[in-house]
Amino acid sequence: MSLTLLATTHRVAPGLLTWRAWEALRSSTARVLTRPGHPLLPALGDAGVHAEHVAAPDPAALVALAREADVLWVAAPDGDEQLMRRIGQLVVNDPLDVEVLHGSYDLPGARLLDLVSVMDTLRRECPWDAKQTHATLVPYLLEESYEVADSVESGDLAALREELGDVLMQVAFHAVVAAERTDETAFTIDDVAGGIVDKLVRRHPHVFGDVTVSGADEVNANWEQIKAAERAAKSGDEASVFDGVPMGQPALSLAAQLQRRAGRLDAPEELYQVTGPEYGSRLFALVREAQRAGHDAEAELRAVARVFRDRVTAWEHADEG
């Protein structure tokens, strides 16, 4: 006699089980037991598997049944961890043939489904989450993005996973807000993912098409040509190399991005000689100088600011020791 504990993941469609799991379920000798309402029940019915319903499974009762006949328990989608642990304790001193059979497995990226589910629940049930809009969420997205940059620049790669998770949560949050609309502006997280997948495939013809490249420089050149064609198709005669540049970004990075975009046109040097407020003009020229030397003015200024912060902090606490 034996007890088989069938574990499945809720992150794949019910019924997508391994062949070994289906063989165990369709065994003519085993009693199949599970809770009422288990998502696998329709698939079991289609396969001709009769499952007995147990509303409140008792570990001791399952073990006792398994000592009389083969029993297969279809675990809850959450894994029934407590139930399985208790069964393990019961059979330590009174052995029984117990097997945990994994009927399905998570695919890479499966936990993203959990994020979507959690965000849907928070939007419905948390008063704070329920009242947020795209506009109120923007500051959090910017803050979390800066924290990602800070963790990379400081070398704190252990914190990077958490910071990226915070950014990912913001993406999911905006998507769940957008999904509530009933007009043509509505979209879902699948639309967001589908859009970026299509863009990546379109802009990598050397990977997903028959284009041949000699190296990274040619990849970048092709990328820019494809982007230019996309802008032209979207904006027609009004298309500009500056389309898509966010003017609300920090001024130093804005100047750098505008200059990079202008560089694609081989704009004459005199266009970069901008007349304006004295320090603004000098900063703009310094960004140009840094770019021509292959440096990132924004990143270098942040690095210097970080050194300054550390020096002042050390000076603040110099007398405390």
GUKOLVO-509067 format. One record per residue: residue in three letters; y negated, z, x of N, C-alpha, C, O in turn. Coordinates in steps of 0.2 Angstrom, whole numbers, padded with zeros to 4 digits, always signed. Atoms other than C-alpha are relative to their C-alpha. Example, Ala and Ser with C-alpha at 12.3 -4.5 7.8 and 13.67 -1.06 7.14 Angstrom:
residues 2
ALA+0006+0000+0004+0022+0039+0062-0006+0000+0004-0005+0003+0009
SER+0006-0001-0004+0005+0036+0068-0005+0003-0004-0011+0004-0001
end
This chain:
residues 321
MET+0006+0000+0004+0000+0000+0000-0006+0000+0004-0006+0003+0010
SER+0006+0001-0004-0018-0004+0006-0006+0000-0004-0006-0001-0010
LEU+0006+0001+0003-0036-0003+0002-0004-0004+0004-0006-0003+0010
THR+0004+0005-0003-0047-0018+0006-0007+0001-0003-0008+0001-0009
LEU+0007-0001+0002-0066-0015+0006-0003-0007+0001-0004-0008+0007
LEU+0003+0006-0001-0074-0032+0003-0008+0000+0001-0011+0002-0004
ALA+0008+0000-0001-0092-0033+0010-0003-0007+0000+0000-0011+0004
THR+0003+0007+0001-0103-0047+0006-0008+0001+0001-0010+0007+0001
THR+0007-0001-0001-0122-0050+0010-0003-0003-0006-0001-0009-0009
HIS+0004+0003+0006-0134-0053-0005-0005-0005+0003-0008-0008-0002
ARG+0005+0005-0003-0144-0065+0007+0003-0007-0001+0000-0012+0002
VAL-0003+0006+0001-0132-0079+0003+0002+0000-0008+0003+0005-0011
ALA-0001+0001+0007-0128-0086-0014+0007+0003-0002+0012+0002+0002
PRO-0006-0002+0002-0114-0077-0024+0006-0005+0000+0004-0010-0003
GLY-0006+0004+0001-0097-0085-0022+0001-0004+0007+0006-0007+0008
LEU-0001+0003-0007-0100-0092-0004+0003+0005+0005+0000+0008+0009
LEU-0004-0005-0004-0086-0082+0004+0004-0004+0005+0006-0010+0004
THR-0004+0003-0004-0075-0085+0018+0007-0001-0003+0009+0001-0009
TRP-0006+0002+0003-0058-0093+0015+0005+0007+0000+0009+0008-0005
ARG-0004-0006+0000-0049-0076+0020-0002+0005-0006+0002+0008-0009
ALA+0002-0004+0006-0060-0067+0007+0003-0002-0006+0005+0002-0011
TRP-0002+0003+0007-0055-0079-0007+0008+0001+0000+0011+0002-0006
GLU-0008-0001+0000-0036-0077-0002+0001+0007-0002+0006+0008-0006
ALA-0001-0007+0002-0038-0058-0003-0001+0001-0007+0002+0004-0011
LEU+0002-0001+0007-0047-0059-0020+0006-0003-0005+0007-0001-0010
ARG-0004+0003+0004-0034-0071-0027+0007+0002+0001+0012-0001-0002
SER-0007-0003-0001-0019-0061-0021+0003+0002-0007-0001+0005-0011
SER-0003-0002+0006-0007-0058-0035+0002+0007+0000+0004+0010-0006
THR-0002-0007-0001-0003-0041-0029-0006+0005+0000-0005+0011-0002
ALA+0005-0005+0000-0020-0033-0027-0004+0001-0006-0005-0004-0010
ARG+0004-0002+0005-0030-0024-0040-0008-0001+0002-0009+0002+0007
VAL+0007+0001-0002-0048-0030-0039-0005+0004-0004-0005+0004-0010
LEU+0004-0005+0003-0061-0017-0043-0007-0001+0002-0009-0003+0008
THR+0007+0001-0002-0080-0018-0043-0004+0003-0006-0002+0005-0011
ARG+0004-0003+0005-0095-0011-0052-0002-0006-0006-0002-0012-0004
PRO+0002+0005+0005-0101-0019-0069-0007-0003+0003-0011+0000+0006
GLY+0006+0003-0002-0115-0032-0066+0000-0002+0007-0005-0005+0009
HIS+0000+0002-0007-0110-0036-0048-0001-0008+0000+0002-0011-0004
PRO+0002+0007+0000-0118-0053-0044+0006-0005+0002+0006-0011+0000
LEU-0005+0005-0001-0101-0060-0038+0005-0001-0006+0009-0005-0006
LEU-0004+0000+0006-0093-0057-0055+0001-0007-0003+0006-0010-0005
PRO-0001+0007+0003-0097-0075-0062+0004-0004+0004+0008-0008+0002
ALA-0004+0004-0005-0089-0083-0046+0007+0002-0001+0011-0002+0000
LEU-0007-0003+0001-0074-0072-0048+0003-0003-0006+0009-0005-0006
GLY-0003+0002+0006-0072-0077-0066+0001-0008+0000+0007-0010-0002
ASP-0001+0007-0001-0074-0096-0062+0007-0001+0004+0010-0006+0003
ALA-0006+0001-0004-0060-0094-0049+0006+0003-0003+0012+0003+0000
GLY-0006-0003+0003-0048-0085-0061+0002+0007+0002+0007+0009+0001
VAL-0001-0007-0002-0050-0068-0053-0002+0005-0005-0008+0005-0007
HIS+0002-0006+0005-0049-0053-0065-0002+0006+0004+0002+0008+0008
ALA+0003-0006-0003-0060-0039-0059-0001+0006-0005-0004+0005-0010
GLU+0001-0006+0004-0059-0022-0066-0006+0004+0001-0008+0004+0007
HIS+0007-0003-0001-0076-0013-0069+0001+0008+0001+0004+0011-0003
VAL+0001-0007-0001-0079+0004-0062-0007+0002+0001-0010+0001+0006
ALA+0008-0001+0001-0096+0011-0067-0002+0005+0006-0007+0004+0009
ALA+0002-0005-0005-0096+0026-0055+0006+0001+0005+0010+0006+0004
PRO-0006+0000-0004-0083+0023-0041+0000+0007+0004-0005+0009+0007
ASP-0001-0006-0003-0076+0039-0034+0005-0001+0006+0010-0004+0005
PRO-0004+0001-0006-0069+0038-0016+0007+0003+0000+0011-0001+0002
ALA-0007-0003+0001-0055+0050-0019+0004-0004-0005+0010-0005-0003
ALA-0004+0004+0005-0049+0040-0034+0002-0007+0003+0007-0009+0001
LEU-0002+0007-0003-0050+0023-0025+0006+0001+0005+0010-0003+0005
VAL-0006-0001-0005-0039+0031-0011+0006+0001-0003+0012-0001-0001
ALA-0006-0002+0003-0027+0038-0023+0003-0006-0004+0009-0007-0003
LEU-0003+0006+0003-0025+0021-0032+0003-0004+0005+0008-0007+0004
ALA-0002+0004-0006-0023+0013-0015+0007+0002+0002+0011-0001+0006
ARG-0006-0002-0002-0008+0024-0012+0006-0002-0004+0011-0001-0003
GLU-0005+0003+0005+0001+0017-0027+0001-0007+0000+0006-0010-0002
ALA+0000+0007+0000-0004-0001-0026-0006-0003+0004-0010+0001+0006
ASP+0005+0003-0004-0014-0013-0016-0007-0001-0004-0006-0003-0010
VAL+0007+0000+0004-0033-0012-0021-0005-0003+0005-0005-0002+0011
LEU+0005+0004-0004-0047-0023-0016-0007+0002-0004-0008+0001-0010
TRP+0006-0002+0003-0064-0015-0019-0006-0005+0002-0007-0006+0008
VAL+0006+0004-0001-0079-0027-0020-0006+0004+0001-0009+0006-0004
ALA+0006-0004-0001-0093-0018-0012-0006-0002-0003-0007-0008-0004
ALA+0007+0002+0003-0111-0018-0019-0003-0004+0005-0002-0003+0011
PRO+0004+0004-0005-0123-0030-0011-0003+0004+0006-0004+0001+0011
ASP+0003-0004-0006-0131-0016-0001+0005+0003+0005+0003+0006+0010
GLY-0005-0002-0005-0115-0013+0008+0005+0006-0002+0010+0007+0001
ASP-0004-0006+0002-0109+0003-0001+0002+0005+0006+0007+0007+0007
GLU-0001-0003-0006-0111+0012+0016+0003+0007-0001+0007+0009+0002
GLN-0002-0007+0001-0109+0030+0009+0007+0000-0003+0011+0004-0001
LEU-0007+0000+0003-0094+0025-0001+0005-0001+0005+0010+0002+0006
MET-0005+0002-0005-0085+0017+0014+0000+0006+0005+0006+0007+0007
ARG+0000-0006-0004-0090+0032+0025+0004+0006-0003+0008+0009+0001
ARG-0004-0005+0003-0082+0044+0013+0007-0001+0000+0011+0003+0001
ILE-0007+0002+0000-0066+0034+0011+0003+0001+0007+0008+0003+0008
GLY-0002-0001-0007-0065+0034+0030+0002+0008+0002+0006+0009+0005
GLN-0001-0007-0001-0066+0053+0030+0006+0003-0003+0010+0007-0001
LEU-0006-0002+0004-0053+0055+0017+0007-0002+0003+0012+0001+0002
VAL-0006+0002-0002-0040+0045+0026+0001+0002+0008+0006+0000+0011
VAL-0001-0002-0007-0042+0053+0044+0006+0004+0000+0010+0002+0005
ASN-0006-0004-0001-0029+0066+0041+0006-0002-0004+0012+0001-0003
ASP-0005+0002+0004-0019+0057+0028+0000-0008+0000-0003-0011-0005
PRO+0001+0007-0002-0018+0039+0035+0002-0004-0006+0007-0003-0010
LEU-0001+0005+0005-0019+0024+0023-0003-0006+0003-0007-0006+0007
ASP+0002+0006-0003-0020+0006+0028-0007-0002-0004-0007-0005-0009
VAL+0007+0001+0003-0039+0003+0025-0003-0006+0005-0003-0005+0011
GLU+0003+0006-0003-0047-0014+0030-0007-0001-0003-0008-0002-0009
VAL+0007+0003+0002-0066-0019+0029+0000-0007+0001+0001-0010+0007
LEU+0000+0007-0001-0066-0037+0026-0007-0003-0002-0009-0002-0007
HIS+0006+0003+0001-0082-0047+0028+0001-0006-0003+0003-0011+0000
GLY-0001+0006+0004-0083-0060+0015-0006-0005+0001-0005-0011+0000
SER+0006+0004-0002-0100-0067+0020-0004+0003+0005-0004+0009+0006
TYR+0004-0002-0005-0112-0066+0034-0007-0002-0001-0009-0008-0004
ASP+0007+0002+0000-0131-0067+0036-0001-0006+0005+0002-0006+0010
LEU+0002+0005-0004-0138-0083+0043-0006+0002+0004-0010+0007+0002
PRO+0006-0001-0003-0152-0083+0056-0006-0001-0005-0006-0006-0008
GLY+0005+0000+0004-0168-0079+0047+0001+0003-0007-0003+0003-0011
ALA-0002-0002+0007-0159-0071+0032-0005+0006-0002-0006+0007-0008
ARG+0004-0006+0002-0170-0055+0033-0007-0002-0003-0010+0002-0006
LEU+0006+0003+0003-0185-0066+0028+0001+0001-0007-0004+0001-0011
LEU-0001+0000+0007-0177-0066+0011-0002+0007-0002-0005+0008-0008
ASP+0002-0007+0002-0179-0047+0011-0007+0001+0000-0010+0005-0005
LEU+0007-0001-0001-0197-0048+0016-0003-0003-0007-0008+0000-0010
VAL+0002+0003+0006-0200-0060+0001+0001+0005-0006-0003+0006-0010
SER-0002-0004+0006-0191-0048-0011-0004+0007+0000-0007+0009-0005
VAL+0004-0006-0001-0200-0032-0004-0008-0002-0003-0011+0002-0006
MET+0007+0002+0002-0217-0041-0006-0001-0001-0008-0006+0001-0011
ASP+0000+0001+0007-0213-0046-0024+0000+0007-0004-0004+0007-0008
THR+0000-0007+0003-0209-0028-0028-0006+0004+0001-0009+0007-0004
LEU+0006-0004-0001-0224-0021-0020-0006-0003-0004-0010+0001-0007
ARG+0005+0003+0004-0235-0034-0029+0000+0003-0008-0005+0003-0011
ARG-0001-0002+0007-0228-0028-0046-0001+0008-0001-0004+0010-0006
GLU-0001-0007+0001-0226-0009-0043-0005+0004+0004-0006+0010+0002
CYS+0004-0004-0004-0239-0004-0030-0007-0001-0003-0010-0007-0002
PRO+0007+0001+0002-0257-0001-0037-0005-0004+0005-0009-0008+0003
TRP+0004+0003-0005-0265-0006-0021+0001-0007+0001-0003-0011+0002
ASP-0002+0007-0002-0255-0021-0017-0002-0005-0006-0003-0010-0005
ALA+0001+0004+0006-0257-0027-0035-0007-0003-0001-0008-0008-0004
LYS+0007+0002+0001-0276-0028-0034-0003-0004+0005-0009-0006+0005
GLN+0002+0004-0006-0277-0038-0018-0001-0007-0002+0003-0010-0006
THR+0001+0007+0001-0284-0055-0017+0000-0003+0007+0001+0000+0012
HIS+0000+0004-0007-0284-0069-0003-0006+0003+0004-0006+0004+0010
ALA+0006-0002-0004-0302-0063+0001+0000+0007+0002-0002+0008+0008
THR-0001-0007-0002-0298-0044+0002+0005+0000+0006+0005+0005+0010
LEU-0005-0001-0005-0283-0048+0013-0002-0003+0007+0001-0002+0012
VAL+0002+0003-0006-0292-0059+0026-0002+0005+0006+0001+0004+0011
PRO+0002-0005-0005-0299-0044+0036+0007+0003+0003+0007+0004+0009
TYR-0006-0003-0003-0281-0037+0038+0004-0006+0004+0007-0004+0009
LEU-0004+0005-0004-0274-0054+0044-0004-0001+0006+0000-0002+0011
LEU+0004+0001-0006-0288-0056+0057+0002+0006+0004+0003+0006+0010
GLU-0001-0006-0004-0285-0038+0063+0007+0000+0003+0008+0002+0008
GLU-0007+0000-0003-0266-0040+0064+0001-0005+0005+0004-0004+0010
SER-0001+0005-0005-0268-0056+0073-0003+0002+0007-0001+0000+0012
TYR+0003-0002-0006-0280-0048+0086+0005+0005+0003+0005+0006+0009
GLU-0004-0005-0003-0267-0034+0088+0006-0004+0004+0009-0001+0009
VAL-0005+0004-0003-0254-0047+0092-0002-0003+0007+0001-0002+0012
ALA+0003+0003-0007-0266-0055+0106+0000+0006+0005+0001+0005+0011
ASP+0001-0006-0004-0269-0037+0112+0007+0002+0003+0007+0004+0009
SER-0007-0002-0003-0250-0033+0114+0002-0005+0006+0005-0003+0010
VAL-0002+0005-0005-0247-0049+0124-0005+0001+0006-0002+0001+0012
GLU+0005-0001-0006-0263-0047+0135+0001+0006+0004+0000+0006+0010
SER-0001-0006-0004-0259-0029+0139+0007+0000+0003+0009+0005+0006
GLY-0006-0001-0003-0241-0033+0143+0005+0004-0004+0011+0006-0002
ASP-0004-0004+0004-0234-0022+0129+0004-0004-0004+0004-0004-0011
LEU-0005+0004+0004-0220-0033+0124+0004+0004-0005+0007+0001-0010
ALA-0004-0004+0004-0211-0019+0116-0003+0001-0007+0000+0001-0012
ALA+0004+0000+0006-0225-0018+0103-0001-0007-0004-0003-0007-0009
LEU+0001+0007+0003-0225-0037+0100+0004-0001-0006+0001-0004-0011
ARG-0004+0001+0006-0211-0037+0088-0003+0003-0006-0004+0000-0012
GLU+0003-0003+0006-0220-0025+0076-0006-0003-0002-0007-0004-0008
GLU+0007+0003+0001-0237-0033+0078+0002-0007-0004-0002-0009-0008
LEU-0001+0006+0004-0229-0050+0073+0003+0001-0007+0001-0003-0011
GLY-0003-0002+0006-0220-0042+0059-0006+0001-0005-0006-0001-0011
ASP+0005-0002+0004-0237-0036+0053-0004-0007-0002-0006-0008-0008
VAL+0003+0006+0001-0244-0054+0054+0004-0004-0006+0002-0007-0010
LEU-0005+0004+0004-0228-0061+0045-0001+0003-0007-0001+0000-0012
MET+0001-0003+0006-0231-0048+0031-0006-0003-0004-0007-0004-0010
GLN+0006+0003+0003-0249-0055+0028+0001-0007-0002-0001-0009-0008
VAL-0002+0007+0002-0242-0073+0027+0004+0001-0007+0002-0002-0012
ALA-0004-0001+0006-0229-0067+0014-0005+0003-0006-0004+0001-0012
PHE+0004-0003+0005-0243-0057+0005-0005-0005-0003-0005-0005-0010
HIS+0004+0006+0003-0255-0072+0003+0005-0004-0004+0002-0007-0010
ALA-0004+0004+0004-0240-0082-0003+0002+0003-0007+0002-0001-0012
VAL-0002-0003+0006-0235-0070-0017-0006+0001-0005-0006+0000-0011
VAL+0006+0000+0004-0253-0069-0023-0001-0007-0002-0003-0008-0008
ALA+0001+0007+0002-0254-0088-0023+0005-0002-0006+0003-0006-0010
ALA-0005+0002+0005-0238-0089-0033-0001+0002-0007+0002-0001-0012
GLU+0002-0002+0007-0246-0080-0048-0004-0005-0003-0005-0004-0010
ARG+0004+0005+0003-0258-0094-0051+0004-0005-0004+0009-0006-0003
THR-0003+0005+0004-0254-0106-0065-0003-0007+0000-0001-0011-0004
ASP+0003+0007-0001-0265-0121-0059+0003-0003+0006+0008-0001+0009
GLU-0002+0004-0005-0263-0134-0046+0000+0003+0007+0002+0001+0012
THR+0001-0003-0007-0268-0122-0032+0006+0005+0001+0006+0008+0007
ALA-0006-0005-0001-0252-0111-0034+0004-0003+0005+0006-0009+0005
PHE-0006+0002-0005-0239-0111-0020+0004+0006+0001+0002+0012+0000
THR-0004-0005-0001-0225-0101-0015+0002+0001+0008-0001-0004+0011
ILE-0002+0000-0007-0218-0095+0002+0004-0006+0002+0004-0008+0008
ASP-0004+0006-0001-0206-0109+0001-0004-0006+0002-0003-0011+0006
ASP+0005+0005-0001-0221-0121+0000-0003+0000+0007-0004-0004+0010
VAL+0003-0001-0007-0229-0113+0015+0005-0002+0006+0003-0006+0010
ALA-0005+0001-0005-0213-0114+0025+0002-0008+0000+0002-0011+0006
GLY-0002+0007+0000-0209-0132+0019-0006-0004+0003-0005-0009+0006
GLY+0006+0004-0003-0227-0138+0024+0000+0000+0007-0001-0005+0011
ILE+0000+0000-0008-0225-0132+0042+0006-0003+0003+0005-0006+0008
VAL-0006+0004-0003-0208-0139+0044-0001-0007+0000+0000-0010+0005
ASP+0002+0007+0000-0214-0156+0038-0005-0002+0006-0004-0007+0009
LYS+0005+0002-0005-0229-0155+0050+0004+0000+0007+0002-0004+0011
LEU-0003+0000-0007-0218-0150+0065+0004-0006+0001+0005-0008+0007
VAL-0004+0006-0001-0206-0164+0062-0004-0006+0001-0002-0010+0005
ARG+0005+0006-0001-0220-0176+0060-0003-0001+0006-0004-0006+0009
ARG+0003+0000-0006-0228-0171+0075+0004+0000+0007+0002+0001+0012
HIS-0004+0000-0006-0213-0171+0086+0005-0006-0001+0011-0005-0001
PRO-0004+0006+0000-0206-0189+0085+0005+0000+0006+0010-0004+0005
HIS-0004+0001-0006-0199-0187+0102+0006+0005-0001+0011+0004+0003
VAL-0006-0005+0001-0187-0173+0095+0004-0003-0006+0010-0003-0006
PHE-0003+0002+0007-0184-0179+0077+0000-0007-0001+0002-0010-0007
GLY+0000+0008+0001-0187-0198+0079+0002-0003+0007+0006+0000+0010
ASP-0003+0004-0006-0184-0211+0092-0006-0001+0005-0005-0006+0009
VAL+0005+0001-0006-0200-0209+0103+0002+0003+0006+0006+0009+0006
THR-0002-0003-0006-0197-0206+0121-0007+0002+0004-0012-0002+0004
VAL+0006-0002-0004-0209-0196+0132+0002+0002+0007+0008+0003+0008
SER-0002-0001-0007-0210-0193+0150-0001+0007+0002+0001+0010+0007
GLY+0001-0007-0001-0216-0175+0149-0005+0004-0005-0006+0001-0010
ALA+0004-0004+0005-0227-0161+0141-0007-0003-0001-0009-0003-0006
ASP+0007+0003+0001-0243-0171+0144+0000-0005-0005-0004-0006-0009
GLU+0000+0006+0005-0237-0186+0134+0001+0003-0006-0001+0000-0011
VAL-0001-0003+0006-0231-0174+0121-0006+0002-0003-0008+0001-0009
ASN+0006-0002+0002-0248-0167+0120-0005-0006-0003-0008-0005-0008
ALA+0004+0006+0002-0256-0184+0119+0002-0003-0006-0002-0005-0011
ASN-0002+0003+0007-0245-0190+0105-0002+0005-0006-0003+0003-0011
TRP+0001-0005+0005-0248-0173+0096-0008-0002-0003-0009-0002-0009
GLU+0007+0001+0002-0267-0177+0096-0001-0006-0003-0005-0007-0008
GLN+0001+0007+0003-0265-0195+0091+0003+0001-0007-0001-0002-0012
ILE-0003-0001+0007-0254-0189+0076-0005+0004-0004-0006+0002-0010
LYS+0005-0004+0004-0267-0176+0071-0006-0004-0002-0009-0003-0007
ALA+0006+0005+0002-0281-0189+0072+0002-0004-0006-0003-0005-0010
ALA-0002+0004+0005-0271-0200+0061+0000+0004-0007-0002+0001-0012
GLU-0001-0004+0006-0268-0186+0048-0007+0002-0002-0009+0002-0008
ARG+0007-0001+0002-0287-0182+0048-0003-0006-0003-0007-0005-0008
ALA+0003+0006+0003-0292-0200+0045+0003-0001-0007+0000-0003-0011
ALA-0003+0001+0006-0279-0201+0031-0003+0005-0005-0003+0003-0011
LYS+0003-0005+0005-0286-0185+0023-0007-0001-0002-0009+0000-0007
SER+0007+0000+0001-0304-0187+0025-0004-0007+0000-0009-0008-0002
GLY+0002+0007+0001-0306-0206+0026-0006-0001+0005-0006+0001+0011
ASP+0006+0001-0004-0323-0212+0033-0004+0006+0003-0008+0006+0007
GLU+0003-0006-0002-0329-0194+0034+0004+0004+0005+0002+0010+0007
ALA-0004-0004-0005-0316-0189+0046-0004+0001+0007-0007-0003+0009
SER+0003-0002-0007-0322-0180+0062+0005+0004+0004+0010+0007+0002
VAL-0004-0004-0004-0314-0173+0077+0000+0007-0001+0004+0011+0002
PHE+0001-0007+0001-0321-0156+0072+0003+0002-0007+0003+0008-0008
ASP-0003-0002+0007-0311-0156+0055+0005+0005+0002+0009+0005+0006
GLY-0004-0005-0001-0302-0140+0054-0002+0006+0005+0002+0011+0005
VAL+0003-0005-0005-0312-0130+0067-0003+0006-0005-0008+0004-0008
PRO+0003-0005+0004-0315-0113+0059-0007+0003+0003-0006+0005+0009
MET+0007-0002-0003-0334-0109+0062-0001+0007-0001-0005+0010+0003
GLY+0001-0007+0001-0331-0091+0057+0003+0004+0006+0003+0010+0006
GLN-0004-0004-0005-0321-0087+0073-0005+0002+0005-0011+0001+0005
PRO+0005-0003-0005-0329-0077+0088-0003-0006+0003+0000-0011+0005
ALA+0004+0005-0003-0343-0087+0096+0003-0003+0006+0002-0009+0007
LEU-0002+0003-0006-0335-0089+0113+0006-0004-0001+0006-0010+0002
SER-0005+0005+0002-0319-0096+0106-0002-0006-0004+0001-0011-0003
LEU+0002+0006+0004-0328-0107+0094-0003-0005+0005-0002-0011+0004
ALA+0003+0005-0004-0338-0115+0108+0005-0003+0004+0005-0009+0005
ALA-0006+0004-0004-0322-0118+0118+0003-0005-0004+0005-0010-0001
GLN-0004+0005+0005-0313-0126+0103-0005-0006-0001-0002-0012-0001
LEU+0004+0006+0002-0328-0137+0099+0000-0004+0007+0000-0011+0006
GLN+0000+0004-0007-0329-0142+0118+0006-0004+0001+0006-0010+0003
ARG-0006+0003-0001-0311-0146+0118+0001-0006-0004+0003-0011-0002
ARG+0000+0006+0004-0312-0157+0103-0004-0005+0002-0002-0011+0002
ALA+0005+0005-0002-0327-0166+0109+0003-0004+0006+0002-0010+0007
GLY-0003+0003-0006-0317-0169+0125+0005-0006-0001+0006-0010+0003
ARG-0005+0006+0003-0304-0180+0115-0004-0006-0001-0001-0012+0000
LEU+0003+0006+0001-0318-0192+0112-0004-0003+0007-0007-0008+0006
ASP+0004+0002-0006-0324-0193+0130-0007+0000-0001-0011-0004+0001
ALA+0007-0001+0002-0341-0187+0124-0004+0000+0007-0002+0003+0011
PRO+0004+0000-0006-0355-0190+0137-0002+0007+0002-0003+0011-0003
GLU+0002-0007-0002-0360-0175+0147-0006+0002-0003-0007+0008-0004
GLU+0006-0003+0002-0377-0174+0141+0000+0003-0007-0004+0007-0009
LEU-0001-0003+0006-0371-0170+0124+0002+0008+0000+0001+0012-0004
TYR-0001-0007-0001-0365-0153+0131-0006+0004+0002-0005+0010+0002
GLN+0007-0003-0002-0383-0149+0137-0003+0002-0007-0008-0001-0009
VAL+0003-0002+0006-0387-0139+0121-0006+0004+0001-0006+0009+0005
THR+0006-0004+0000-0404-0133+0118+0000+0005-0005+0001+0004-0011
GLY-0001-0005+0005-0405-0116+0109-0003+0006+0003-0006+0006+0008
PRO+0002-0006-0003-0408-0098+0112+0003+0001+0007+0008-0002+0009
GLU-0001+0000-0008-0408-0094+0131+0007+0002+0002+0011-0001+0005
TYR-0006-0003-0002-0393-0083+0132+0006-0004-0003+0011-0005+0000
GLY-0005+0004+0004-0383-0094+0119+0001-0006+0004+0007-0008+0005
SER-0001+0007-0004-0386-0110+0129+0003+0002+0007+0007-0002+0009
ARG-0004-0002-0006-0381-0101+0145+0007+0001-0001+0011-0001+0003
LEU-0007-0001+0001-0365-0095+0138+0004-0006-0002+0009-0007+0000
PHE-0004+0007+0002-0361-0112+0130+0001-0004+0007+0007-0007+0007
ALA-0001+0004-0007-0364-0120+0148+0006+0004+0004+0009+0000+0007
LEU-0005-0004-0004-0353-0106+0156+0007-0002-0003+0012-0002+0001
VAL-0006+0002+0003-0339-0110+0143+0002-0007+0003+0008-0008+0004
ARG-0002+0007-0002-0340-0128+0148+0002+0000+0008+0007-0003+0009
GLU-0002-0001-0007-0339-0123+0167+0007+0002+0000+0011+0000+0005
ALA-0007-0003-0001-0324-0113+0164+0005-0005-0002+0011-0005+0001
GLN-0005+0005+0002-0315-0127+0154+0001-0005+0005+0007-0007+0007
ARG-0001+0005-0005-0318-0139+0168+0003+0002+0006+0006-0002+0009
ALA-0004-0003-0005-0311-0127+0180+0007+0002-0002+0011+0005+0002
GLY-0006-0001+0003-0296-0125+0169+0001+0007-0002+0007+0010-0002
HIS+0000-0007+0002-0300-0107+0163-0002+0001-0007-0005-0003-0010
ASP+0002-0002+0007-0301-0099+0146-0005+0006+0000-0003+0011+0002
ALA+0006-0005+0000-0318-0090+0145+0002+0006-0004+0000+0011-0003
GLU-0002-0006+0005-0312-0080+0130+0004+0005+0003+0003+0011+0003
ALA-0005-0005-0003-0297-0073+0138-0002+0003+0006-0001+0009+0007
GLU+0003-0003-0006-0306-0070+0155-0005+0006-0002-0005+0011+0001
LEU+0005-0006+0002-0320-0060+0146+0004+0006-0003+0002+0011-0002
ARG-0004-0006+0002-0307-0050+0137+0003+0004+0005+0003+0010+0005
ALA-0004-0004-0006-0298-0046+0153-0006+0004+0004-0004+0010+0006
VAL+0005-0004-0003-0315-0040+0161-0002+0005-0005-0003+0011-0002
ALA+0002-0006+0005-0319-0030+0145+0005+0005+0001+0004+0011+0000
ARG-0005-0005-0001-0302-0022+0147-0001+0005+0006+0000+0011+0006
VAL+0001-0004-0006-0305-0017+0165-0006+0005-0001-0006+0010+0001
PHE+0005-0005+0001-0322-0010+0160+0001+0006-0004-0001+0011-0003
ARG-0002-0005+0004-0315+0000+0146+0004+0005+0004+0003+0011+0003
ASP-0004-0005-0004-0302+0008+0158-0004+0003+0005-0003+0009+0006
ARG+0004-0004-0005-0315+0012+0171-0005+0005-0003-0005+0010-0001
VAL+0004-0005+0003-0327+0020+0159+0004+0006-0003+0002+0012-0003
THR-0005-0006+0003-0312+0030+0151+0002+0004+0006+0002+0011+0005
ALA-0002-0004-0005-0307+0036+0168-0006+0004+0002-0005+0010+0004
TRP+0006-0004-0002-0325+0041+0172-0001+0006-0005-0003+0011-0003
GLU+0001-0005+0006-0326+0050+0155+0004+0007+0002+0002+0012+0001
HIS-0005-0005-0001-0311+0061+0160+0001+0002+0007+0005+0006+0009
ALA-0001-0001-0007-0314+0062+0179-0001+0008+0001+0003+0010+0006
ASP+0001-0007-0002-0320+0080+0178+0005+0005-0004+0005+0011-0003
GLU-0005-0004+0004-0306+0086+0166+0006+0003+0004+0009+0008+0002
GLY-0006-0002-0004-0293+0087+0179-0002+0005+0005+0002+0008+0009
end
